Amino acid sequence: MTTLKDFIQWNEDKWETKNQDMYIQTKNQNTWPWFSKELDPDVIDFIGTDKITSTKILDLGTCSGAQAIALAKMGFDVVGTDVSTTALNQAIEQAKDLPTETKLEFLIDDILETKLASGQFDVIIDRGCFHSICCISTKKYIANLKKLLKPSGKILLKTMSLQEQRFVSYDNFAGQQIPMPYRFDEEILKSIFSDHFTIEKIENSFFYSSVIKPPAQAILTVLSKKI
Ligand SMILES: C[S@@+](CC[C@H](N)C(=O)[O-])C[C@H]1O[C@@H](n2cnc3c(N)ncnc32)[C@H](O)[C@@H]1O
């Protein structure tokens, strides 16, 4: 019988291999379809610019760190986490010339069994991580987001939309074919999150990308802790 632990280990190994293959094939360029060095316009709208220096942000599933680096360059205090050592080494390399006062840290951490300290983040940005791990455990994911977020914190979640017809692929685990990534509509997202968080916003969006045009259709969900 496969356990949650097996599933978590499979996901970590899978992403390490996927990221390693991608960087080898592309001579260290990130060519995942969602990749963008710029921040998405709706991400900028959401975080605002009024409390930059006092806002601590987790960029969950940071991959090669482009979003975390862009946020840190704006002055935010940023932690980027990922399960893939290869991806994080890329992130560290990309960030090496930033001024020393930049508040940016990259850490290996699996959100399904996070070792990060509780209650430290004002904002958690998940741009394309949840849609690849929701098959493993939505329960652990939700519990750990709640644990890491400050009481007044907010989550910005970007997931692939059901309306997007490209990027259909499957991963195989223990004889199961797992859609990768999962696709969502408003109803599915509400059914997963509405018992646990207040849904402040849910709307159609894109994974704005410097790799593919037109960009992949996404759904942007903004969540806050229920009081
Ligand atoms: C779609 S990519 C997201 C890239 C990045 N957020 C961006 O916007 O460019 C998904 C990333 O999530 C990471 N990941 C997968 N499972 C994870 C987990 N359980 N915890 C943390 N990161 C995970 C993968 O290694 C991969 O780099």
The ligand as an ORCA input file, in Angstrom:
! r2SCAN-3c Opt
* xyz 0 1
  C       5.173     25.380    -11.987
  S       6.709     25.447    -11.170
  C       6.487     27.049    -10.494
  C       7.530     28.025    -10.866
  C       7.565     29.376    -10.196
  N       6.633     29.554     -9.112
  C       7.359     30.476    -11.210
  O       6.406     31.208    -11.094
  O       8.172     30.560    -12.139
  C       6.443     24.418     -9.782
  C       7.625     24.366     -8.815
  O       7.108     23.818     -7.586
  C       8.091     22.966     -7.011
  N       7.405     22.025     -6.106
  C       6.736     20.892     -6.436
  N       6.233     20.314     -5.337
  C       6.567     21.098     -4.280
  C       6.314     21.019     -2.873
  N       5.629     19.994     -2.365
  N       6.790     21.999     -2.074
  C       7.519     23.036     -2.597
  N       7.792     23.147     -3.929
  C       7.319     22.195     -4.761
  C       8.746     22.296     -8.221
  O      10.042     21.804     -7.947
  C       8.761     23.436     -9.261
  O       9.997     24.109     -9.266
*
